Amino acid sequence: MADEALKDINQFLTFTLGKEIFALDIGTVREVLELTSITKIPRTPKFMRGVINLRGHAVPVVDMRLKLGMSKGEDTVDTCIIIVEIEYEGEFTIMGALVDSVREVFEMTPDTIEPAPKMGAAINAEYIKGMGRQNEQFIIIIDINKIFSAEELAIAKDMASLGGGDRVPAPEEAAAPAQA
């Protein structure tokens, strides 16, 4: 019986944008990074901040405030980049999500998650999995796999390749003979 109850607990990484609390399913999160240097790529949407170098790979970074229609915020010591894995039509894209701060991993059972509110045409609730609650605060649970369009994911992949998404071997690696 205890195993059955554990299976129904979902873990979410909570983060803030302004005064609002959001959450991502922990299964989509690869890691959390401190803010690092972001290289801007010209002629990309405003919410695409640029690319970062993550262990030799260019990873596109999205400003989640701008993507969600909020005003641009100032970067602070708490600003973080959440590295997420997005699945779209069977393909995976690695992307960075710039957020104001990361809070904690929070567990919620499905019965404590309410459906996304219907707020009319002004707000796109397609990417909201639901609403959770922690103490007296609401937590907006985002479905990271639905927040980006196919076109936006294609731009992200292009940004990664423009920024050197495929790791270029170091000169000593290229010069070294292949081992059999």
NORGI-V805101 format. One record per residue. N is the residue number from 1. PSI is psi in whole degrees, -180 to 180 (NA if undefined). D_CENTER is the distance of its C-alpha to the mean C-alpha in whole Angstrom. Layout:
N_PSI_D_CENTER, N_PSI_D_CENTER
This chain:
1_-41_34, 2_-38_32, 3_-39_30, 4_-41_29, 5_-39_28, 6_-33_26, 7_-27_24, 8_6_23, 9_128_21, 10_140_18, 11_136_15, 12_142_12, 13_121_10, 14_145_11, 15_165_11, 16_148_13, 17_109_13, 18_-131_16, 19_-1_18, 20_149_16, 21_130_14, 22_167_11, 23_149_10, 24_143_8, 25_129_10, 26_-24_11, 27_-19_11, 28_-9_8, 29_127_7, 30_-45_9, 31_168_10, 32_131_10, 33_150_12, 34_157_14, 35_133_14, 36_178_16, 37_128_17, 38_124_15, 39_119_18, 40_136_18, 41_124_19, 42_154_21, 43_40_21, 44_160_18, 45_153_16, 46_-34_16, 47_-13_13, 48_106_12, 49_-29_13, 50_-150_14, 51_152_13, 52_159_14, 53_113_16, 54_99_15, 55_48_18, 56_1_19, 57_139_17, 58_125_15, 59_122_11, 60_144_10, 61_130_8, 62_133_8, 63_106_9, 64_-29_8, 65_-50_12, 66_-39_13, 67_-35_11, 68_10_12, 69_16_16, 70_169_16, 71_154_18, 72_136_17, 73_167_17, 74_140_18, 75_137_17, 76_-178_18, 77_-21_19, 78_-14_16, 79_133_13, 80_163_11, 81_119_8, 82_119_5, 83_118_6, 84_157_4, 85_117_7, 86_131_8, 87_129_12, 88_119_14, 89_46_18, 90_-5_18, 91_148_16, 92_139_13, 93_133_10, 94_130_9, 95_153_6, 96_136_5, 97_112_4, 98_123_7, 99_161_9, 100_-42_12, 101_155_13, 102_136_12, 103_-74_14, 104_170_15, 105_129_15, 106_135_17, 107_136_19, 108_140_20, 109_152_22, 110_-32_22, 111_-11_25, 112_-2_23, 113_121_20, 114_153_22, 115_158_21, 116_137_19, 117_147_22, 118_113_24, 119_20_24, 120_-174_25, 121_-16_24, 122_-29_23, 123_130_20, 124_106_18, 125_7_17, 126_-36_16, 127_3_12, 128_115_14, 129_-35_15, 130_-173_17, 131_128_18, 132_179_19, 133_136_21, 134_116_21, 135_-120_25, 136_7_25, 137_141_22, 138_147_20, 139_123_16, 140_115_14, 141_118_12, 142_138_10, 143_99_10, 144_-24_6, 145_-13_9, 146_-6_11, 147_-24_10, 148_140_10, 149_168_14, 150_-39_16, 151_-42_17, 152_-39_13, 153_-36_12, 154_-40_16, 155_-43_15, 156_-42_12, 157_-40_15, 158_-41_17, 159_-42_16, 160_-40_15, 161_-36_19, 162_-34_20, 163_7_19, 164_44_20, 165_-33_18, 166_127_20, 167_129_22, 168_128_25, 169_147_28, 170_154_29, 171_-39_33, 172_-27_35, 173_-41_33, 174_-35_34, 175_-20_37, 176_137_37, 177_150_39, 178_137_38, 179_135_38, 180_NA_40
